[in-house]
Structure formats: C-alpha cells, structure tokens
Amino acid sequence: MIGPRMRERTTGHTSAAGKLSIGSLAKATGVPVETLRTWEHRYGFPVAERKPSGHRVYALSNVTRLRRIAAAIARGHRAGTVVGATDAELDRLLSATALPAAVAPFPPNSSRASVEGLLAAVSAFDADSLTAALWADWGQFGPIGFLQDVVAPLVERVGREWAEGRMEIRHEHFLSERLGDVMRAIRLPLDIRCRGPLVVCATLPGESHAVGLQMVALLLASAGIRVLYLGTEIPPPELGRLVRARGARAVAISVSSAADGAAVKRHLTKLREDMPRSAQLLVGGSGAPAGRPDIVTVDDFAGLERWAAILRA
C-alpha cells in the first residue's frame, strides 16, 4: 500500500486536484521556499490548504501571481508593498519600472546566501554569483535585513580578511564596486516613485568610502525619501549651497572608522553653519561623532528608518 507521502512523491508533489507542495510552488515560481513561508507568515499570501493527511498544499492559481510579485521585486519594489497588492496595482508597478538586464529576482533553487558563501564569491572574483546572491537576499529580506544581515557583515568580513592577510586590496575594491552596482540598480526604480522630502547624501572631504553612503541612500529611498546622491568628498560650503538652492530637508553624511575624527568635527561644524537651521544634519557610520545637539546621529538601520518615517510625517 502506498502511503500519503509516497503518493505525493510519485505524482511530483501535485495532487489530482491541482494542488502543489511548497517545494513545487517554489520550483514553478522561482521564489525560494523560505521566502514563501516568510510571505505567508508576514503578509498572508500564499495561503496554504490542509489535506486530510495534514500536509500543506497550495492552489495552482498562486503560480501566476507569485511570478508577477517576483518580477515586481526584481524591479526594486518592496515585498511588503507588492505581496498584498491588487492585480491592478501590480499591473501599474510592473509597467512603471523596467527590470535590470539579466537579473532574476530569485536565482533557481536559491536561498539566503551565507556570508561564507558570499565571501567565497568575492575571493574567486565571481561577479555573477555574487550579484545573483545579493539580488536574492534583497528580494527575500527587504531593506533592513539586506543591509544589516547581509551587506554590513560581508563588508566587515572582507575588511578583516584583508587586514589579516587572507585577501588583498583588489578583493575589497571588487566587493565595493559590485555592491555599489547592485545597490544603485535597486535604488534607481525606487527613486522614480519617491515623493517624500528631499535628502542630500554625501561624505565629507577625506572620506572616500562609498559603500556606507550607498546603504544609507538605499534605505532612505526604500522609505519613500527622495535622495539626491552626490557621492564622496563633497566640500561643506557646496553642500550648504545645494541645500538652500533645492530646499532639501536634510543632509545625510556617512563617516567610516577610517576617517580623521578631528577633521570630521571641523567639517561638520562648517556644514552646520552653512546649512539653513530648518534643515537637519544626519550623521551615521562607525566614525560618526556623538553628543552634539546640532546633529542627529543614527546608530543602526532601524534608527535610520525611524528617522525617515518622522521626516515624512
């Protein structure tokens, strides 16, 4: 006698009524099993049905919608926005933004890549694998999870490997450039839709590290903030003039641990003087000074997201 589990295996995990196991649903849509479970728990879709045997199955009708959701995520939309969207809303999201060339939202059979796996791709200069893993993690975990649990640990790990002689500066540059490419590709479709207040993102003179600034810009854009991204080493007087000319609500400055602390304090003081009092000066990063009442300091990505929500209110 063939039991329920054996029967499901011999029929390819699809019942006579056209139901799919979660594994088959993942294969049919390209969305990893872990992601499907996370979406069901957080957003109530896809909804599982229970067979008499107790096994969870999913209707075939979920396949088309999940493929459209995955396509929207690949275009830079957040899972929290698209998973619960109506079909008409999905149509508008998909028609408004273009999919980056040769990028799938979830590579086949992918799950969240560990830092060790990402590190191996960096070590081998495997740009394709690194890019695919980063896009998959973005689609699965959203802004804070992607930045806090994937990007930040990976950057820190590569820096440590270089400091201890197991990697070279070329590895660090390769990672920085690839991360920058991916985060820009994610952010640009978000920028098109943002209608929130304008925030200028830059680093101060002497600060050439851009990854932290890219992370800030991505999270702000994900929160609906309009980002004017200038990049690294911008003189404070020029930032001040730009804020006044564009009516920006804030300047976001990223400061790495490699920065000259005394120079950072001088530049921040000058920038604060050159900016309108109504505009906020936000500073974050491992080298950010603390304890200044004229500056808003954020310590983590959750804090940055809360600040963005207050700014938008």
C-alpha positions in Angstrom: 0.0 0.0 0.0 1.3 3.4 -0.9 1.0 5.9 1.9 0.2 9.6 1.5 3.8 10.7 1.5 4.9 8.2 -1.1 1.9 9.0 -3.2 2.8 12.7 -3.3 6.4 11.9 -4.3 5.2 9.6 -7.2 2.9 12.3 -8.5 5.5 15.0 -8.5 4.1 16.7 -5.4 1.0 17.7 -7.4 -2.4 16.2 -6.4 -5.2 15.3 -8.7 -7.0 18.5 -7.7 -4.1 20.5 -9.0 -2.5 21.4 -5.6 1.2 22.0 -5.2 3.5 21.3 -2.3 5.6 24.3 -1.2 8.6 22.8 -2.9 6.8 22.5 -6.2 5.4 26.0 -5.8 8.9 27.3 -5.3 10.2 25.5 -8.4 7.3 26.8 -10.5 7.7 30.4 -9.5 11.5 30.7 -8.8 10.7 32.0 -5.3 12.6 30.1 -2.6 10.7 28.0 -0.1 12.0 30.1 2.8 10.7 33.3 1.1 7.2 31.7 0.5 7.0 30.8 4.2 8.1 34.3 5.3 5.5 35.9 3.0 2.7 33.7 4.2 3.6 34.5 7.8 4.0 38.2 7.3 1.6 39.1 4.6 -0.9 36.2 4.5 0.0 35.1 1.0 0.2 32.5 -0.5 -2.4 30.8 1.7 -1.9 27.1 2.3 -4.6 24.5 2.4 -4.6 21.3 4.6 -5.0 17.9 3.1 -6.7 15.2 5.2 -3.2 13.8 5.8 -2.2 17.1 7.3 0.1 18.2 4.5 0.1 21.8 3.4 -0.6 22.4 -0.3 -1.1 25.5 -2.5 -3.5 26.1 -5.4 -2.1 26.3 -8.9 -3.7 29.7 -9.2 -0.9 31.1 -7.0 1.8 30.5 -9.6 1.0 33.3 -11.9 0.5 35.9 -9.1 3.8 34.8 -7.4 5.7 35.2 -10.7 4.3 38.7 -11.1 5.2 39.5 -7.5 8.8 38.2 -8.0 9.0 40.3 -11.2 7.9 43.4 -9.3 10.5 42.8 -6.6 13.2 42.5 -9.2 12.2 45.9 -10.4 13.0 47.3 -6.9 9.6 47.2 -5.2 9.5 46.0 -1.6 7.9 42.7 -0.7 5.7 44.5 1.9 4.2 46.6 -0.9 3.7 44.0 -3.7 2.7 40.8 -1.9 -0.5 42.3 -0.8 -1.1 44.5 -3.8 -4.2 44.0 -6.0 -3.8 42.8 -9.6 -4.4 46.3 -10.9 -1.7 47.7 -8.6 0.7 45.0 -9.7 0.0 46.0 -13.3 0.9 49.6 -12.6 4.0 48.7 -10.7 5.3 46.4 -13.4 4.5 48.8 -16.2 6.2 51.8 -14.4 9.6 50.2 -13.9 12.0 48.2 -16.1 13.7 45.0 -15.0 17.6 45.4 -14.8 19.1 43.4 -17.7 20.0 39.7 -17.0 18.8 39.9 -13.4 16.3 37.4 -11.9 14.7 38.3 -8.5 15.4 34.8 -7.1 18.0 32.6 -8.9 16.9 29.0 -9.3 17.0 26.9 -6.1 18.4 29.9 -4.2 18.0 30.7 -0.5 19.7 33.3 1.6 23.4 33.1 0.9 25.6 32.9 4.0 28.4 35.4 4.5 30.7 32.5 3.9 29.2 31.8 0.5 29.3 35.5 -0.4 32.9 35.6 0.8 33.8 32.7 -1.5 32.4 34.6 -4.4 34.4 37.6 -3.5 37.6 35.5 -3.1 37.0 34.0 -6.6 36.0 37.3 -8.2 32.8 35.6 -9.2 30.8 38.6 -10.1 27.8 36.7 -11.5 27.3 34.5 -8.4 27.8 37.5 -6.0 25.3 39.6 -7.9 22.7 36.8 -8.1 23.0 36.1 -4.3 22.7 39.8 -3.4 19.6 40.2 -5.5 18.1 37.1 -4.0 18.8 38.4 -0.5 17.3 41.8 -1.3 14.1 40.2 -2.6 13.8 37.9 0.4 14.7 40.1 3.4 13.9 43.7 2.4 15.9 46.8 3.2 16.9 46.4 6.8 17.5 42.7 6.7 19.5 43.0 3.5 21.7 45.8 4.8 22.0 44.7 8.4 22.4 40.9 7.9 24.0 40.6 4.5 25.8 43.7 3.3 27.3 45.1 6.6 28.6 41.7 7.8 30.1 40.9 4.4 31.9 44.3 4.2 33.2 43.8 7.7 34.4 40.3 7.0 36.2 41.2 3.8 37.9 44.1 5.6 39.0 41.7 8.3 40.3 39.2 5.8 42.3 41.9 4.1 43.7 43.2 7.4 44.8 39.7 8.4 46.4 39.0 5.0 44.0 36.4 3.6 42.6 38.8 1.0 44.1 41.7 -0.9 43.0 45.3 -1.7 41.7 44.1 -5.1 39.2 41.9 -3.3 37.9 44.9 -1.2 37.7 47.1 -4.3 35.9 44.3 -6.3 33.3 44.0 -3.5 32.8 47.7 -3.1 32.2 48.2 -6.8 29.9 45.2 -7.1 27.9 46.3 -4.1 27.6 49.8 -5.4 26.4 48.5 -8.8 23.7 46.3 -7.1 22.5 48.9 -4.7 22.3 51.5 -7.4 20.3 49.2 -9.6 17.9 48.5 -6.7 17.6 52.2 -5.7 17.0 53.8 -9.1 13.5 52.4 -9.6 12.6 53.4 -6.1 13.9 57.0 -6.7 11.5 57.3 -9.6 8.5 56.7 -7.4 9.6 58.6 -4.2 7.5 61.6 -3.3 8.9 62.3 0.2 11.1 65.2 1.4 14.5 65.6 -0.3 17.7 64.4 1.5 21.2 65.1 0.1 23.5 62.1 0.7 27.3 62.7 0.7 30.6 62.1 2.5 32.9 64.9 3.7 36.4 65.7 2.4 38.8 62.9 3.1 36.1 60.2 3.3 36.4 58.1 0.1 34.4 55.1 1.3 31.1 55.0 -0.5 29.5 51.7 0.5 28.1 53.1 3.7 26.6 56.1 1.9 25.1 53.8 -0.7 23.5 51.8 2.1 22.0 55.0 3.6 20.7 56.1 0.3 19.1 52.7 -0.4 17.3 52.6 2.9 16.1 56.2 2.6 14.7 55.6 -0.9 13.0 52.4 0.4 11.3 54.6 3.0 9.9 56.9 0.3 12.5 59.7 0.8 13.7 61.5 -2.3 17.5 61.0 -2.4 20.0 63.4 -4.1 23.1 61.3 -4.1 26.3 63.2 -4.5 28.9 60.6 -3.6 32.1 61.1 -1.7 34.3 64.0 -0.6 32.0 67.0 -1.1 33.1 70.3 0.5 30.7 71.6 3.2 30.2 75.0 1.6 29.0 73.3 -1.6 26.6 71.1 0.4 25.2 74.1 2.2 24.6 76.0 -1.1 22.9 73.0 -2.6 20.6 72.5 0.4 19.5 76.1 0.2 19.0 76.0 -3.6 17.0 72.8 -3.6 15.1 73.3 -0.4 16.4 69.9 1.0 15.1 68.9 4.3 18.3 67.2 5.4 21.9 66.2 4.6 22.9 62.6 5.4 26.6 62.1 6.0 28.3 58.7 6.2 31.5 58.5 8.3 33.7 55.4 8.3 36.0 54.3 11.1 39.0 55.2 8.9 38.0 58.9 9.0 40.1 61.6 10.7 38.0 62.4 13.8 39.3 65.9 14.2 38.7 66.7 10.5 35.2 65.3 10.6 34.3 67.5 13.6 35.6 70.6 11.7 33.8 69.8 8.5 30.5 69.0 10.4 30.7 72.3 12.2 31.3 74.2 8.9 28.4 72.3 7.2 26.0 73.0 10.0 26.9 76.7 9.8 26.4 76.8 6.0 23.0 75.0 6.2 19.6 76.6 6.9 18.6 76.0 10.6 15.4 74.4 9.4 17.4 71.6 7.6 18.6 68.6 9.6 22.1 67.3 9.6 22.1 63.5 9.9 25.4 61.6 10.5 25.9 57.8 10.7 28.6 55.2 10.4 31.3 53.8 12.7 33.2 57.0 12.7 30.3 59.3 13.5 30.8 61.7 16.4 28.3 61.6 19.2 26.9 64.0 21.8 26.4 67.1 19.5 23.0 68.7 19.9 23.1 70.3 16.5 23.5 66.9 14.7 21.2 63.9 14.5 23.2 60.7 15.0 21.8 57.3 14.0 23.4 54.1 15.3 21.7 51.4 13.2 19.5 50.9 10.2 16.3 50.6 12.3 17.1 54.0 13.7 17.6 55.4 10.2 14.3 54.0 9.1 12.5 55.6 12.2 14.2 58.9 11.4 13.0 58.7 7.8 9.4 57.9 8.9 9.4 61.0 11.2 10.8 63.2 8.4 8.0 62.1 6.1 5.2 62.6 8.6 
